[in-house]
Amino acid sequence: SMVRCIAVNCTYVASGSDDRTVKLWRKDAPELVRSISAHADFVRAVALCSTFPHRLVSAGDDQRVTLWDARTGEHLREYPHACTVAALALAGSVLVSAGEDSRLRVWCTETASPRHTMKHPQALSSLAFLTVQSRD
């Protein structure tokens, strides 16, 4: 099946694909850690956290965004959407999701409550956090 998205952090490589699964690979060795039956339709986006390396988020055509424990594959939390989400970014306790409704949503991962919603002129297909280091 076609792989639609990939994310990497210090511990894992995650992939999402048309077979509705998220596959988690050990970054330092070509070893499949687990396959998670994550969604009822294609997986469009995955994100791994650099701060908390065992946090994994996935989004699918089933309009679900889900937080997983990468160590166990346990389903931890859902973030409600009314459209397909095509892009995710995860940093610490902040999750950003974006999709076909042109809305960018900023979530608190611990409570699944939205902090902010912003309207973009068009649908979004990618997101990233920019880390800036001070030159002190």
SEGUNU-644169 format. One line per 3 residues: number of its first residue (from 1); their letters; for each residue x negated, y, z of N, C-alpha, C. Coordinates in Angstrom, 1 decimal. Example, Ala and Ser with C-alpha at 12.3 -4.5 7.8 and 13.67 -1.06 7.14 Angstrom:
SEGUNU-644169
1) as) -13.2 -5.7 7.8 -12.3 -4.5 7.8 -13.2 -3.3 7.8 | -12.8 -2.2 7.1 -13.7 -1.1 7.1 -12.9 0.0 7.9
***
This chain:
SEGUNU-644169
1) smv) -0.8 -1.2 0.0 0.0 0.0 0.0 -0.9 1.2 0.0 | -0.3 2.4 -0.4 -1.1 3.6 -0.6 -1.3 4.3 0.8 | -2.6 4.6 1.0 -2.9 5.4 2.2 -2.6 6.9 1.9
4) rci) -1.8 7.6 2.7 -1.4 8.9 2.4 -2.1 10.0 3.3 | -2.7 9.5 4.4 -3.4 10.5 5.3 -4.4 9.8 6.1 | -5.4 10.6 6.5 -6.5 10.1 7.4 -6.9 11.2 8.4
7) avn) -7.2 10.7 9.6 -7.7 11.6 10.6 -8.9 11.0 11.3 | -9.9 11.8 11.8 -11.1 11.2 12.5 -11.3 12.0 13.7 | -11.8 11.3 14.8 -12.3 12.0 16.0 -13.6 11.3 16.4
10) cty) -14.1 11.5 17.6 -15.3 10.9 18.0 -15.2 9.4 18.2 | -14.0 8.8 18.3 -13.8 7.4 18.7 -13.2 6.6 17.5 | -12.2 7.2 16.8 -11.4 6.5 15.9 -11.3 7.2 14.5
13) vas) -10.9 6.3 13.6 -10.4 6.8 12.3 -9.0 6.2 12.2 | -8.0 7.1 11.9 -6.6 6.7 11.8 -6.2 6.9 10.3 | -5.3 6.0 9.8 -4.8 6.2 8.5 -3.3 5.9 8.6
16) gsd) -2.5 6.6 7.7 -1.1 6.4 7.6 -0.8 6.1 6.2 | 0.2 5.1 6.0 0.4 4.7 4.6 1.9 4.4 4.3 | 2.1 4.0 3.0 3.4 3.7 2.5 4.0 2.5 3.2
19) drt) 3.2 1.6 3.8 3.8 0.4 4.4 4.4 0.7 5.8 | 4.5 2.0 6.1 5.1 2.5 7.4 4.3 2.3 8.6 | 3.0 2.0 8.4 2.1 1.8 9.6 1.1 2.8 9.7
22) vkl) 0.6 2.9 11.0 -0.6 3.7 11.3 -1.7 2.7 11.6 | -2.8 2.7 11.0 -3.9 1.8 11.3 -5.0 2.6 12.0 | -5.5 2.0 13.0 -6.5 2.6 13.8 -7.8 1.8 13.7
25) wrk) -8.9 2.5 13.3 -10.2 1.8 13.1 -11.2 2.4 14.1 | -12.1 1.6 14.6 -13.2 2.0 15.4 -14.1 2.8 14.5 | -14.5 4.0 14.9 -15.3 4.9 14.0 -16.7 4.4 13.9
28) dap) -17.3 3.8 14.9 -18.7 3.4 14.9 -18.9 2.0 14.3 | -17.8 1.3 13.9 -17.9 0.0 13.3 -16.7 -0.3 12.4 | -16.9 -1.0 11.3 -15.7 -1.2 10.4 -14.8 -2.3 11.0
31) elv) -14.1 -1.9 12.1 -13.3 -2.9 12.8 -11.9 -2.3 13.0 | -10.9 -3.0 12.6 -9.5 -2.6 12.8 -9.1 -2.8 14.2 | -8.8 -1.7 14.9 -8.4 -1.8 16.4 -7.0 -2.3 16.5
34) rsi) -6.1 -1.6 15.7 -4.7 -2.0 15.8 -3.9 -1.4 14.6 | -2.8 -2.1 14.3 -1.8 -1.6 13.3 -0.5 -1.3 14.1 | 0.0 -0.1 14.0 1.2 0.3 14.7 2.3 0.4 13.7
37) sah) 3.4 -0.3 13.9 4.6 -0.1 13.1 5.3 1.2 13.5 | 4.9 2.3 12.9 5.1 3.6 13.5 6.4 4.2 13.0 | 6.8 4.0 11.7 7.9 4.7 11.2 8.8 3.8 10.3
40) adf) 10.0 4.4 10.0 11.0 3.7 9.2 10.8 4.0 7.8 | 9.9 4.8 7.4 9.6 5.2 6.0 8.1 5.6 5.9 | 7.7 6.1 4.8 6.3 6.4 4.6 5.7 7.3 5.7
43) vra) 4.5 7.0 6.0 3.7 7.9 7.0 3.1 9.0 6.2 | 3.4 10.2 6.5 2.9 11.4 5.8 1.7 12.1 6.4 | 1.6 12.0 7.7 0.5 12.7 8.4 0.1 12.0 9.7
46) val) -1.2 12.1 10.0 -1.7 11.6 11.3 -2.7 12.6 11.8 | -2.8 12.7 13.1 -3.8 13.6 13.8 -4.3 12.9 15.0 | -5.6 13.0 15.2 -6.3 12.6 16.4 -6.8 13.8 17.2
49) cst) -6.8 13.7 18.5 -7.3 14.8 19.3 -8.8 14.6 19.6 | -9.5 15.7 19.5 -10.9 15.7 19.9 -11.2 15.8 21.4 | -10.3 16.5 22.1 -10.4 16.7 23.5 -10.0 15.4 24.3
52) fph) -8.9 14.8 23.9 -8.5 13.6 24.5 -8.5 12.5 23.3 | -9.6 11.8 23.1 -9.8 11.0 22.0 -8.8 9.8 21.8 | -8.0 9.5 22.8 -7.1 8.4 22.7 -5.6 8.9 22.4
55) rlv) -5.5 10.1 22.1 -4.2 10.7 21.7 -4.1 10.6 20.1 | -3.0 10.1 19.6 -2.8 10.0 18.2 -1.3 10.4 18.0 | -1.1 11.2 16.9 0.2 11.6 16.5 0.4 11.2 15.1
58) sag) 1.6 10.8 14.7 2.0 10.5 13.4 3.3 11.1 13.0 | 3.5 11.3 11.7 4.7 11.9 11.2 5.1 11.1 9.9 | 6.4 10.8 9.7 6.8 10.1 8.6 8.0 10.7 7.8
61) ddq) 8.3 10.1 6.7 9.5 10.5 5.9 10.8 10.3 6.7 | 10.7 9.6 7.8 11.9 9.3 8.6 12.2 10.5 9.6 | 11.5 11.6 9.4 11.7 12.9 10.2 11.3 12.7 11.6
64) rvt) 10.4 11.8 11.9 10.0 11.5 13.3 8.5 11.9 13.4 | 8.2 12.6 14.5 6.8 12.9 14.9 6.6 12.2 16.3 | 5.6 11.4 16.4 5.5 10.5 17.5 4.0 10.6 18.1
67) lwd) 3.9 10.7 19.4 2.6 10.7 20.1 2.4 9.3 20.6 | 1.2 8.7 20.3 0.9 7.4 20.7 -0.4 7.4 21.6 | -0.5 6.3 22.4 -1.8 6.1 23.1 -2.6 5.2 22.2
70) art) -3.7 5.7 21.6 -4.5 4.9 20.7 -5.1 3.7 21.3 | -5.3 3.7 22.6 -5.9 2.5 23.3 -5.0 1.3 23.3 | -3.7 1.6 23.4 -2.7 0.5 23.6 -1.7 0.4 22.5
73) geh) -1.5 1.5 21.7 -0.4 1.5 20.7 0.9 1.9 21.3 | 0.9 2.3 22.6 2.2 2.6 23.3 2.7 3.9 22.8 | 4.1 3.9 22.5 4.8 5.1 22.1 5.0 6.0 23.4
76) lre) 4.5 7.2 23.3 4.5 8.1 24.5 5.6 9.1 24.4 | 5.8 9.7 23.2 6.8 10.8 23.2 7.2 11.1 21.7 | 8.4 11.7 21.5 8.9 12.1 20.2 9.0 13.6 20.2
79) yph) 8.8 14.2 19.0 9.0 15.6 18.8 10.1 15.8 17.7 | 11.3 16.3 18.0 12.4 16.3 17.1 12.2 17.2 15.9 | 12.5 16.7 14.7 12.5 17.5 13.5 13.7 17.2 12.7
82) act) 14.1 18.1 11.8 15.3 17.9 10.9 14.8 17.8 9.5 | 13.5 17.6 9.3 13.0 17.5 7.9 11.8 16.6 7.9 | 11.3 16.3 6.8 10.0 15.5 6.7 8.9 16.4 7.1
85) vaa) 8.0 15.9 7.9 6.8 16.6 8.4 5.7 16.1 7.6 | 4.9 17.0 7.0 3.8 16.6 6.1 2.5 16.9 6.6 | 2.4 17.7 7.7 1.1 18.1 8.3 1.2 18.2 9.8
88) lal) 0.1 17.8 10.4 -0.1 17.8 11.9 -1.5 18.3 12.2 | -1.6 18.9 13.4 -2.9 19.2 14.0 -2.7 19.1 15.5 | -3.7 18.5 16.2 -3.6 18.2 17.6 -4.9 18.7 18.3
91) ags) -4.8 19.5 19.3 -5.9 19.9 20.1 -5.5 20.1 21.5 | -6.0 19.2 22.4 -5.7 19.2 23.8 -4.2 19.0 24.0 | -3.5 19.9 24.6 -2.1 19.7 24.9 -1.2 20.5 23.9
94) vlv) -1.8 20.9 22.8 -1.1 21.6 21.7 -1.0 20.8 20.5 | 0.2 20.6 20.0 0.5 19.9 18.7 1.1 21.0 17.8 | 0.7 21.0 16.6 1.3 21.9 15.5 1.8 20.9 14.4
97) sag) 3.1 21.1 14.0 3.6 20.4 13.0 4.2 21.3 11.9 | 4.2 20.8 10.7 4.7 21.6 9.6 5.3 20.7 8.5 | 6.3 21.2 7.8 6.9 20.3 6.8 7.7 21.0 5.8
100) eds) 8.7 20.3 5.2 9.4 20.7 4.1 10.3 21.9 4.3 | 10.7 22.2 5.6 11.5 23.3 5.9 10.8 24.6 6.0 | 9.5 24.6 5.7 8.6 25.8 5.7 8.4 26.3 7.1
103) rlr) 8.7 25.6 8.1 8.5 26.0 9.5 7.3 25.4 10.1 | 6.5 26.2 10.8 5.4 25.7 11.6 5.8 25.7 13.0 | 5.7 24.5 13.7 6.2 24.4 15.1 5.0 24.1 16.0
106) vwc) 4.9 24.9 17.1 3.8 24.7 18.1 4.5 24.1 19.3 | 4.0 22.9 19.7 4.6 22.1 20.8 3.6 21.9 21.9 | 4.1 21.8 23.1 3.4 21.3 24.3 3.5 19.8 24.3
109) tet) 2.4 19.1 24.2 2.5 17.6 24.0 3.1 17.0 25.3 | 2.9 17.6 26.4 3.3 16.9 27.7 4.8 16.9 27.9 | 5.5 18.0 27.3 6.9 18.1 27.6 7.7 17.9 26.3
112) asp) 7.1 17.9 25.2 7.8 17.8 23.9 8.7 19.0 23.7 | 8.4 20.1 24.3 9.2 21.3 24.1 8.4 22.3 23.2 | 9.1 22.9 22.2 8.5 23.8 21.3 8.1 25.1 22.0
115) rht) 6.9 25.5 21.8 6.4 26.8 22.3 6.8 27.9 21.3 | 6.6 27.7 20.1 6.8 28.7 19.0 7.3 28.0 17.7 | 8.0 28.8 17.0 8.4 28.4 15.6 8.1 29.6 14.7
118) mkh) 7.4 29.3 13.6 7.1 30.4 12.7 7.6 30.0 11.3 | 8.1 30.9 10.5 8.5 30.6 9.1 7.4 31.0 8.2 | 7.1 30.1 7.3 6.1 30.3 6.2 6.9 30.5 4.9
121) pqa) 6.3 31.3 4.0 7.1 31.5 2.7 7.4 30.2 1.9 | 6.5 29.2 2.1 6.7 27.9 1.4 6.5 26.7 2.3 | 6.8 25.6 1.8 6.6 24.3 2.5 5.1 24.2 2.7
124) lss) 4.7 23.6 3.9 3.3 23.4 4.2 2.9 22.0 4.0 | 1.7 21.7 3.6 1.2 20.4 3.4 0.0 20.0 4.1 | -0.7 21.0 4.8 -1.9 20.7 5.5 -2.0 21.8 6.7
127) laf) -2.7 21.3 7.7 -3.0 22.2 8.9 -4.3 21.8 9.4 | -5.0 22.8 10.1 -6.2 22.5 10.8 -6.4 23.5 11.9 | -7.1 23.1 12.9 -7.5 24.1 14.0 -8.9 24.6 13.6
130) ltv) -9.2 25.8 13.8 -10.5 26.4 13.6 -11.1 26.6 15.0 | -12.3 26.0 15.2 -13.0 26.2 16.5 -14.1 27.2 16.3 | -14.0 28.3 17.0 -15.0 29.3 16.9 -15.8 29.3 18.2
133) qsr) -17.1 29.3 18.1 -18.0 29.3 19.2 -18.6 30.7 19.4 | -18.6 31.2 20.6 -19.2 32.5 20.9 -20.7 32.5 20.8 | -21.3 33.6 20.4 -22.7 33.7 20.2 -23.4 34.4 21.4
136) d) -22.9 34.1 22.6 -23.5 34.7 23.8 -24.9 34.4 24.0
***
